[in-house]
Structure formats: structure tokens, C-alpha cells
Amino acid sequence: PKFVNATNGDFHLQPSSPAIDSGSTDNTIIGTEDIDGEPRVKGKAVNIGADE
């Protein structure tokens, strides 16, 4: 998924990640906030993973 630095625990997505805007927008599945406490869906769809 092209994490920023998985070795050091930074699982944010790089801007070129194919996981960006590729997930479901169903809040019953994804919740309303990501791991940083930010709103889940910011683009055309949710990013796949724990961070929007």
C-alpha cells in the first residue's frame, strides 16, 4: 500500500499509494474517524487502511 515508513511504525499512506480513495464509504464498516481522529471520507472514497 506504500506506507510512509512501516519499518518505523509510520503507516500513513504515501501520496502515490493505490489505497487512496479506494475503499468503502459505508460508515457502519469504516467508522467516522481515522487513527488520527480526523473524519474518515475526505476524497471520492475512503482510503484503505487506518488513516484517511
C-alpha distance matrix in Angstrom:
0.0 3.8 5.9 9.5 11.1 10.3 13.6 15.5 14.0 12.3 9.3 9.6 7.1 8.3 10.5 9.1 5.6 6.4 5.8 8.8 12.1 11.0 12.4 16.0 18.5 20.8 21.6 23.2 19.8 17.6 20.4 21.5 19.9 16.5 16.5 18.3 20.9 20.0 20.4 17.6 17.8 18.2 17.3 18.0 15.8 13.9 10.3 8.5 8.7 11.7 11.9 13.1
3.8 0.0 3.8 6.5 8.5 8.8 11.8 13.6 12.8 10.7 8.7 8.6 6.0 5.7 8.6 7.5 5.2 7.8 8.2 10.1 13.8 13.6 15.3 19.0 21.0 23.6 24.1 26.0 22.8 20.2 22.6 23.2 21.1 17.6 17.2 18.3 21.3 20.4 21.3 19.0 19.3 19.0 18.2 19.5 17.8 15.9 12.2 11.3 11.1 13.3 12.6 13.9
5.9 3.8 0.0 3.8 5.5 5.8 9.3 10.4 9.3 7.0 5.1 5.6 4.6 5.7 9.4 9.8 7.7 10.6 9.8 11.1 14.8 15.0 16.0 19.4 21.1 23.4 23.3 25.1 22.1 19.2 21.1 21.7 19.1 15.4 14.4 15.3 18.6 18.2 19.7 17.8 18.7 18.5 18.4 20.3 18.4 15.9 12.1 11.4 10.0 11.3 10.5 12.5
9.5 6.5 3.8 0.0 3.8 6.5 9.2 9.2 8.9 5.9 6.1 5.6 5.7 5.3 9.0 10.3 9.6 13.1 12.6 13.0 16.7 17.6 18.8 22.1 23.3 25.7 25.3 27.4 24.7 21.4 22.9 22.9 20.0 16.3 14.9 15.0 18.6 18.1 20.1 18.9 19.9 19.1 19.3 21.7 20.3 17.8 14.2 14.3 12.7 13.2 11.6 13.5
11.1 8.5 5.5 3.8 0.0 3.8 5.5 5.6 6.4 4.9 6.5 7.9 8.9 9.1 12.8 13.8 12.7 15.9 15.3 16.3 19.9 20.4 21.3 24.5 25.9 28.0 27.3 29.1 26.2 23.2 24.6 24.9 21.8 18.0 16.0 16.3 20.1 20.3 22.6 21.4 22.8 22.4 22.8 25.1 23.4 20.7 17.1 16.4 14.3 14.5 13.7 16.2
10.3 8.8 5.8 6.5 3.8 0.0 3.8 5.4 4.8 5.2 5.5 8.5 9.8 11.0 14.9 15.4 13.4 16.0 14.9 16.6 20.0 19.9 20.3 23.3 25.1 26.7 26.2 27.4 24.4 21.7 23.2 24.1 21.2 17.4 15.2 16.4 20.0 20.6 22.7 21.1 22.8 23.0 23.5 25.5 23.3 20.3 16.7 15.3 12.8 13.1 13.3 16.3
13.6 11.8 9.3 9.2 5.5 3.8 0.0 3.8 5.7 7.5 9.0 12.0 13.4 14.1 18.0 18.4 16.8 19.4 18.6 20.3 23.8 23.7 24.0 27.0 28.8 30.3 29.7 30.8 27.7 25.1 26.5 27.4 24.4 20.7 18.0 19.1 22.8 23.7 26.1 24.7 26.6 26.6 27.2 29.3 27.1 24.1 20.5 19.0 16.4 16.5 16.8 19.9
15.5 13.6 10.4 9.2 5.6 5.4 3.8 0.0 3.8 5.8 8.7 11.3 13.5 14.4 18.2 19.3 18.0 21.0 19.8 20.9 24.3 24.7 24.9 27.6 29.0 30.5 29.4 30.6 27.9 25.0 25.9 26.4 23.1 19.5 16.5 17.0 20.8 21.9 24.7 23.8 26.0 25.9 27.0 29.4 27.3 24.2 20.8 19.8 16.9 16.1 16.0 19.2
14.0 12.8 9.3 8.9 6.4 4.8 5.7 3.8 0.0 3.8 5.9 9.0 11.8 13.6 17.3 18.7 16.8 19.5 17.7 18.8 21.9 22.2 22.0 24.5 25.7 27.0 25.8 26.9 24.2 21.4 22.2 22.9 19.6 16.0 12.9 14.0 17.5 18.9 21.6 20.6 23.0 23.3 24.5 26.9 24.6 21.2 18.1 16.9 13.7 12.6 12.9 16.3
12.3 10.7 7.0 5.9 4.9 5.2 7.5 5.8 3.8 0.0 3.8 5.6 8.6 10.3 13.8 15.6 14.0 17.0 15.3 15.9 19.1 19.9 20.0 22.6 23.6 25.3 24.2 25.8 23.3 20.1 20.9 21.1 17.8 14.1 11.5 11.9 15.7 16.4 19.1 18.2 20.3 20.1 21.3 23.9 21.9 18.7 15.5 15.0 12.2 11.2 10.4 13.5
9.3 8.7 5.1 6.1 6.5 5.5 9.0 8.7 5.9 3.8 0.0 3.8 6.3 9.1 12.4 13.9 11.6 14.1 12.0 12.9 16.0 16.4 16.3 19.1 20.3 22.0 21.1 22.7 20.0 16.9 18.2 18.7 15.8 12.0 10.0 11.3 14.8 15.2 17.2 15.7 17.6 17.9 18.8 21.0 18.7 15.5 12.2 11.3 8.5 8.1 7.8 11.0
9.6 8.6 5.6 5.6 7.9 8.5 12.0 11.3 9.0 5.6 3.8 0.0 3.8 6.7 9.4 11.6 9.9 12.7 10.7 10.5 13.6 14.8 15.1 17.9 18.7 20.9 20.0 22.2 19.7 16.3 17.4 17.3 14.4 10.7 9.6 9.9 13.3 12.9 14.8 13.5 15.1 14.8 15.7 18.2 16.4 13.4 10.2 10.5 8.5 8.1 6.1 8.3
7.1 6.0 4.6 5.7 8.9 9.8 13.4 13.5 11.8 8.6 6.3 3.8 0.0 3.8 6.4 8.0 6.1 9.1 7.7 7.6 11.1 12.2 13.4 16.6 17.8 20.4 20.2 22.6 19.9 16.7 18.4 18.4 16.0 12.5 12.4 12.8 15.8 14.6 15.8 14.0 14.6 14.0 14.0 16.2 14.6 12.2 8.6 9.2 8.5 9.6 7.5 8.5
8.3 5.7 5.7 5.3 9.1 11.0 14.1 14.4 13.6 10.3 9.1 6.7 3.8 0.0 3.8 5.4 5.4 9.2 9.3 8.8 12.5 13.9 15.8 19.2 20.3 23.3 23.4 25.9 23.3 20.1 21.9 21.6 19.2 15.9 15.8 15.7 18.7 17.2 18.4 16.9 16.9 15.6 15.1 17.3 16.4 14.7 11.2 12.2 12.1 13.3 11.1 11.4
10.5 8.6 9.4 9.0 12.8 14.9 18.0 18.2 17.3 13.8 12.4 9.4 6.4 3.8 0.0 3.8 5.6 8.8 9.6 7.8 10.9 13.0 15.5 18.8 19.5 22.9 23.2 26.1 23.8 20.6 22.4 21.6 19.6 16.8 17.4 17.0 19.5 17.3 18.0 16.5 15.8 13.9 12.8 14.9 14.9 13.9 11.0 12.9 13.7 15.1 12.4 11.5
9.1 7.5 9.8 10.3 13.8 15.4 18.4 19.3 18.7 15.6 13.9 11.6 8.0 5.4 3.8 0.0 3.8 6.5 8.7 8.0 11.2 12.4 15.4 19.0 20.3 23.7 24.5 27.2 24.6 21.8 24.1 23.8 22.1 19.2 19.9 20.0 22.5 20.4 20.7 18.7 17.7 16.2 14.4 15.7 15.5 15.0 12.0 13.1 14.5 16.7 14.6 13.9
5.6 5.2 7.7 9.6 12.7 13.4 16.8 18.0 16.8 14.0 11.6 9.9 6.1 5.4 5.6 3.8 0.0 3.8 5.3 5.9 9.5 9.9 12.5 16.2 18.0 21.0 21.9 24.3 21.5 18.8 21.4 21.6 20.0 17.0 17.7 18.4 20.8 19.1 19.3 16.8 16.2 15.4 13.9 14.9 13.8 12.8 9.4 9.8 11.1 13.7 12.3 12.1
6.4 7.8 10.6 13.1 15.9 16.0 19.4 21.0 19.5 17.0 14.1 12.7 9.1 9.2 8.8 6.5 3.8 0.0 3.8 5.5 8.0 7.2 10.3 14.1 16.3 19.3 20.8 23.1 20.1 18.0 20.9 21.5 20.6 17.9 19.1 20.3 22.3 20.4 19.9 17.0 15.8 15.6 13.5 13.5 12.2 11.8 8.9 8.9 11.3 14.5 13.7 13.1
5.8 8.2 9.8 12.6 15.3 14.9 18.6 19.8 17.7 15.3 12.0 10.7 7.7 9.3 9.6 8.7 5.3 3.8 0.0 3.8 6.4 5.4 7.4 11.2 13.4 16.2 17.4 19.5 16.6 14.3 17.2 18.0 17.0 14.4 15.8 17.3 19.1 17.4 16.9 13.7 13.0 13.5 12.0 12.3 10.1 8.8 5.6 5.0 7.6 10.9 10.4 10.0
8.8 10.1 11.1 13.0 16.3 16.6 20.3 20.9 18.8 15.9 12.9 10.5 7.6 8.8 7.8 8.0 5.9 5.5 3.8 0.0 3.8 5.4 7.8 11.1 12.4 15.7 16.6 19.4 17.0 14.3 16.7 16.6 15.7 13.4 15.3 16.0 17.6 15.3 14.6 11.8 10.6 10.2 8.6 9.4 8.0 7.1 4.4 6.4 9.0 11.4 9.7 8.1
12.1 13.8 14.8 16.7 19.9 20.0 23.8 24.3 21.9 19.1 16.0 13.6 11.1 12.5 10.9 11.2 9.5 8.0 6.4 3.8 0.0 3.8 6.0 8.6 9.4 13.0 14.4 17.3 15.4 13.0 15.5 15.3 15.2 13.7 16.4 17.2 17.9 15.3 13.6 10.7 8.4 8.5 6.2 5.9 4.4 4.9 4.6 7.3 10.5 12.7 11.3 8.8
11.0 13.6 15.0 17.6 20.4 19.9 23.7 24.7 22.2 19.9 16.4 14.8 12.2 13.9 13.0 12.4 9.9 7.2 5.4 5.4 3.8 0.0 3.8 7.1 9.4 12.4 14.5 16.8 14.3 12.6 15.7 16.4 16.6 15.1 17.5 19.0 19.8 17.7 16.0 12.6 10.8 11.8 9.7 8.5 6.0 6.3 5.7 6.1 9.9 12.9 12.5 10.9
12.4 15.3 16.0 18.8 21.3 20.3 24.0 24.9 22.0 20.0 16.3 15.1 13.4 15.8 15.5 15.4 12.5 10.3 7.4 7.8 6.0 3.8 0.0 3.8 6.6 9.1 11.1 13.1 10.5 9.0 12.4 13.6 14.3 13.1 15.7 17.7 18.0 16.3 14.4 10.6 9.5 11.7 10.6 9.5 5.9 4.9 5.5 5.1 8.5 11.1 11.5 10.2
16.0 19.0 19.4 22.1 24.5 23.3 27.0 27.6 24.5 22.6 19.1 17.9 16.6 19.2 18.8 19.0 16.2 14.1 11.2 11.1 8.6 7.1 3.8 0.0 3.8 5.6 8.3 10.1 8.0 7.5 10.7 12.1 13.7 13.5 16.6 18.7 18.2 16.6 14.0 10.4 9.2 12.2 11.5 10.0 6.4 6.0 8.2 8.1 10.8 12.6 13.4 11.8
18.5 21.0 21.1 23.3 25.9 25.1 28.8 29.0 25.7 23.6 20.3 18.7 17.8 20.3 19.5 20.3 18.0 16.3 13.4 12.4 9.4 9.4 6.6 3.8 0.0 3.8 6.0 8.9 8.2 7.3 9.3 9.8 12.0 12.7 16.2 17.8 16.7 14.7 11.6 8.4 6.7 10.0 10.0 8.8 5.7 5.7 9.2 10.3 12.5 13.5 13.6 11.4
20.8 23.6 23.4 25.7 28.0 26.7 30.3 30.5 27.0 25.3 22.0 20.9 20.4 23.3 22.9 23.7 21.0 19.3 16.2 15.7 13.0 12.4 9.1 5.6 3.8 0.0 3.8 5.5 5.6 6.3 8.0 9.4 12.3 13.6 16.9 18.9 17.4 16.1 13.0 10.1 9.5 13.1 13.7 12.5 9.6 9.0 12.1 12.3 14.0 14.5 15.4 13.8
21.6 24.1 23.3 25.3 27.3 26.2 29.7 29.4 25.8 24.2 21.1 20.0 20.2 23.4 23.2 24.5 21.9 20.8 17.4 16.6 14.4 14.5 11.1 8.3 6.0 3.8 0.0 3.8 5.2 4.9 4.7 5.9 9.2 11.2 14.5 16.4 14.4 13.5 10.5 8.2 8.9 12.6 14.2 14.0 11.2 9.7 12.6 13.1 13.8 13.3 14.1 12.8
23.2 26.0 25.1 27.4 29.1 27.4 30.8 30.6 26.9 25.8 22.7 22.2 22.6 25.9 26.1 27.2 24.3 23.1 19.5 19.4 17.3 16.8 13.1 10.1 8.9 5.5 3.8 0.0 3.8 5.9 5.8 8.4 11.5 13.3 16.1 18.5 16.5 16.3 13.7 11.5 12.6 16.4 17.9 17.4 14.4 12.8 15.3 14.9 15.2 14.7 16.3 15.7
19.8 22.8 22.1 24.7 26.2 24.4 27.7 27.9 24.2 23.3 20.0 19.7 19.9 23.3 23.8 24.6 21.5 20.1 16.6 17.0 15.4 14.3 10.5 8.0 8.2 5.6 5.2 3.8 0.0 3.8 5.9 9.3 11.5 12.2 14.7 17.5 16.2 16.1 14.0 11.1 12.2 16.0 17.1 16.6 13.1 11.1 12.9 11.8 12.1 12.1 14.2 14.1
17.6 20.2 19.2 21.4 23.2 21.7 25.1 25.0 21.4 20.1 16.9 16.3 16.7 20.1 20.6 21.8 18.8 18.0 14.3 14.3 13.0 12.6 9.0 7.5 7.3 6.3 4.9 5.9 3.8 0.0 3.8 6.7 8.2 8.5 11.3 13.9 12.9 12.6 10.7 7.6 9.3 12.9 14.4 14.7 11.2 8.4 10.0 9.4 9.4 8.9 10.6 10.4
20.4 22.6 21.1 22.9 24.6 23.2 26.5 25.9 22.2 20.9 18.2 17.4 18.4 21.9 22.4 24.1 21.4 20.9 17.2 16.7 15.5 15.7 12.4 10.7 9.3 8.0 4.7 5.8 5.9 3.8 0.0 3.8 5.9 7.7 10.5 12.7 10.7 10.9 9.0 7.2 9.7 13.2 15.5 16.3 13.3 10.6 12.4 12.5 11.9 10.2 11.4 11.1
21.5 23.2 21.7 22.9 24.9 24.1 27.4 26.4 22.9 21.1 18.7 17.3 18.4 21.6 21.6 23.8 21.6 21.5 18.0 16.6 15.3 16.4 13.6 12.1 9.8 9.4 5.9 8.4 9.3 6.7 3.8 0.0 3.8 7.1 10.3 11.4 8.8 8.2 5.8 5.3 8.0 11.0 13.9 15.2 12.9 10.5 12.6 13.7 13.3 11.3 11.3 10.2
19.9 21.1 19.1 20.0 21.8 21.2 24.4 23.1 19.6 17.8 15.8 14.4 16.0 19.2 19.6 22.1 20.0 20.6 17.0 15.7 15.2 16.6 14.3 13.7 12.0 12.3 9.2 11.5 11.5 8.2 5.9 3.8 0.0 3.8 6.8 7.6 5.1 5.1 4.6 4.9 8.6 10.7 13.9 16.0 13.8 10.8 11.8 13.1 11.8 9.1 8.6 8.2
16.5 17.6 15.4 16.3 18.0 17.4 20.7 19.5 16.0 14.1 12.0 10.7 12.5 15.9 16.8 19.2 17.0 17.9 14.4 13.4 13.7 15.1 13.1 13.5 12.7 13.6 11.2 13.3 12.2 8.5 7.7 7.1 3.8 0.0 3.8 5.4 5.2 5.5 6.4 5.6 9.2 10.8 13.6 15.9 13.5 9.9 9.7 10.7 8.8 5.8 5.0 5.8
16.5 17.2 14.4 14.9 16.0 15.2 18.0 16.5 12.9 11.5 10.0 9.6 12.4 15.8 17.4 19.9 17.7 19.1 15.8 15.3 16.4 17.5 15.7 16.6 16.2 16.9 14.5 16.1 14.7 11.3 10.5 10.3 6.8 3.8 0.0 3.8 5.5 7.5 9.7 9.4 12.8 14.1 16.8 19.3 16.8 13.1 12.1 12.3 9.4 5.7 5.6 8.1
18.3 18.3 15.3 15.0 16.3 16.4 19.1 17.0 14.0 11.9 11.3 9.9 12.8 15.7 17.0 20.0 18.4 20.3 17.3 16.0 17.2 19.0 17.7 18.7 17.8 18.9 16.4 18.5 17.5 13.9 12.7 11.4 7.6 5.4 3.8 0.0 3.8 5.5 8.9 9.9 13.1 13.4 16.5 19.5 17.6 14.3 13.4 14.5 12.1 8.8 7.0 8.4
20.9 21.3 18.6 18.6 20.1 20.0 22.8 20.8 17.5 15.7 14.8 13.3 15.8 18.7 19.5 22.5 20.8 22.3 19.1 17.6 17.9 19.8 18.0 18.2 16.7 17.4 14.4 16.5 16.2 12.9 10.7 8.8 5.1 5.2 5.5 3.8 0.0 3.8 6.8 8.6 12.1 12.9 16.4 19.2 17.4 14.3 14.4 15.8 13.8 10.4 9.0 9.5
20.0 20.4 18.2 18.1 20.3 20.6 23.7 21.9 18.9 16.4 15.2 12.9 14.6 17.2 17.3 20.4 19.1 20.4 17.4 15.3 15.3 17.7 16.3 16.6 14.7 16.1 13.5 16.3 16.1 12.6 10.9 8.2 5.1 5.5 7.5 5.5 3.8 0.0 3.8 6.3 9.1 9.3 12.9 15.9 14.6 12.0 12.4 14.6 13.5 10.8 8.5 7.4
20.4 21.3 19.7 20.1 22.6 22.7 26.1 24.7 21.6 19.1 17.2 14.8 15.8 18.4 18.0 20.7 19.3 19.9 16.9 14.6 13.6 16.0 14.4 14.0 11.6 13.0 10.5 13.7 14.0 10.7 9.0 5.8 4.6 6.4 9.7 8.9 6.8 3.8 0.0 3.8 6.1 7.1 10.7 13.3 12.0 9.9 11.4 13.8 13.6 11.6 9.6 7.5
17.6 19.0 17.8 18.9 21.4 21.1 24.7 23.8 20.6 18.2 15.7 13.5 14.0 16.9 16.5 18.7 16.8 17.0 13.7 11.8 10.7 12.6 10.6 10.4 8.4 10.1 8.2 11.5 11.1 7.6 7.2 5.3 4.9 5.6 9.4 9.9 8.6 6.3 3.8 0.0 3.8 6.3 9.2 11.2 9.1 6.4 8.1 10.4 10.5 9.2 7.9 5.5
17.8 19.3 18.7 19.9 22.8 22.8 26.6 26.0 23.0 20.3 17.6 15.1 14.6 16.9 15.8 17.7 16.2 15.8 13.0 10.6 8.4 10.8 9.5 9.2 6.7 9.5 8.9 12.6 12.2 9.3 9.7 8.0 8.6 9.2 12.8 13.1 12.1 9.1 6.1 3.8 0.0 3.8 5.9 7.5 6.0 4.8 7.6 10.6 12.0 11.8 10.1 6.8
18.2 19.0 18.5 19.1 22.4 23.0 26.6 25.9 23.3 20.1 17.9 14.8 14.0 15.6 13.9 16.2 15.4 15.6 13.5 10.2 8.5 11.8 11.7 12.2 10.0 13.1 12.6 16.4 16.0 12.9 13.2 11.0 10.7 10.8 14.1 13.4 12.9 9.3 7.1 6.3 3.8 0.0 3.8 7.0 7.2 6.9 8.7 12.3 13.7 13.6 10.9 7.2
17.3 18.2 18.4 19.3 22.8 23.5 27.2 27.0 24.5 21.3 18.8 15.7 14.0 15.1 12.8 14.4 13.9 13.5 12.0 8.6 6.2 9.7 10.6 11.5 10.0 13.7 14.2 17.9 17.1 14.4 15.5 13.9 13.9 13.6 16.8 16.5 16.4 12.9 10.7 9.2 5.9 3.8 0.0 3.8 5.4 6.8 8.4 12.0 14.3 15.1 12.7 9.0
18.0 19.5 20.3 21.7 25.1 25.5 29.3 29.4 26.9 23.9 21.0 18.2 16.2 17.3 14.9 15.7 14.9 13.5 12.3 9.4 5.9 8.5 9.5 10.0 8.8 12.5 14.0 17.4 16.6 14.7 16.3 15.2 16.0 15.9 19.3 19.5 19.2 15.9 13.3 11.2 7.5 7.0 3.8 0.0 3.8 7.1 9.4 12.4 15.4 16.8 15.0 11.6
15.8 17.8 18.4 20.3 23.4 23.3 27.1 27.3 24.6 21.9 18.7 16.4 14.6 16.4 14.9 15.5 13.8 12.2 10.1 8.0 4.4 6.0 5.9 6.4 5.7 9.6 11.2 14.4 13.1 11.2 13.3 12.9 13.8 13.5 16.8 17.6 17.4 14.6 12.0 9.1 6.0 7.2 5.4 3.8 0.0 3.8 6.6 9.1 12.2 13.7 12.6 9.6
13.9 15.9 15.9 17.8 20.7 20.3 24.1 24.2 21.2 18.7 15.5 13.4 12.2 14.7 13.9 15.0 12.8 11.8 8.8 7.1 4.9 6.3 4.9 6.0 5.7 9.0 9.7 12.8 11.1 8.4 10.6 10.5 10.8 9.9 13.1 14.3 14.3 12.0 9.9 6.4 4.8 6.9 6.8 7.1 3.8 0.0 3.8 6.3 8.8 10.0 9.1 6.5
10.3 12.2 12.1 14.2 17.1 16.7 20.5 20.8 18.1 15.5 12.2 10.2 8.6 11.2 11.0 12.0 9.4 8.9 5.6 4.4 4.6 5.7 5.5 8.2 9.2 12.1 12.6 15.3 12.9 10.0 12.4 12.6 11.8 9.7 12.1 13.4 14.4 12.4 11.4 8.1 7.6 8.7 8.4 9.4 6.6 3.8 0.0 3.8 6.2 8.1 7.0 5.3
8.5 11.3 11.4 14.3 16.4 15.3 19.0 19.8 16.9 15.0 11.3 10.5 9.2 12.2 12.9 13.1 9.8 8.9 5.0 6.4 7.3 6.1 5.1 8.1 10.3 12.3 13.1 14.9 11.8 9.4 12.5 13.7 13.1 10.7 12.3 14.5 15.8 14.6 13.8 10.4 10.6 12.3 12.0 12.4 9.1 6.3 3.8 0.0 3.8 7.1 7.7 7.8
8.7 11.1 10.0 12.7 14.3 12.8 16.4 16.9 13.7 12.2 8.5 8.5 8.5 12.1 13.7 14.5 11.1 11.3 7.6 9.0 10.5 9.9 8.5 10.8 12.5 14.0 13.8 15.2 12.1 9.4 11.9 13.3 11.8 8.8 9.4 12.1 13.8 13.5 13.6 10.5 12.0 13.7 14.3 15.4 12.2 8.8 6.2 3.8 0.0 3.8 5.7 7.6
11.7 13.3 11.3 13.2 14.5 13.1 16.5 16.1 12.6 11.2 8.1 8.1 9.6 13.3 15.1 16.7 13.7 14.5 10.9 11.4 12.7 12.9 11.1 12.6 13.5 14.5 13.3 14.7 12.1 8.9 10.2 11.3 9.1 5.8 5.7 8.8 10.4 10.8 11.6 9.2 11.8 13.6 15.1 16.8 13.7 10.0 8.1 7.1 3.8 0.0 3.8 6.8
11.9 12.6 10.5 11.6 13.7 13.3 16.8 16.0 12.9 10.4 7.8 6.1 7.5 11.1 12.4 14.6 12.3 13.7 10.4 9.7 11.3 12.5 11.5 13.4 13.6 15.4 14.1 16.3 14.2 10.6 11.4 11.3 8.6 5.0 5.6 7.0 9.0 8.5 9.6 7.9 10.1 10.9 12.7 15.0 12.6 9.1 7.0 7.7 5.7 3.8 0.0 3.8
13.1 13.9 12.5 13.5 16.2 16.3 19.9 19.2 16.3 13.5 11.0 8.3 8.5 11.4 11.5 13.9 12.1 13.1 10.0 8.1 8.8 10.9 10.2 11.8 11.4 13.8 12.8 15.7 14.1 10.4 11.1 10.2 8.2 5.8 8.1 8.4 9.5 7.4 7.5 5.5 6.8 7.2 9.0 11.6 9.6 6.5 5.3 7.8 7.6 6.8 3.8 0.0
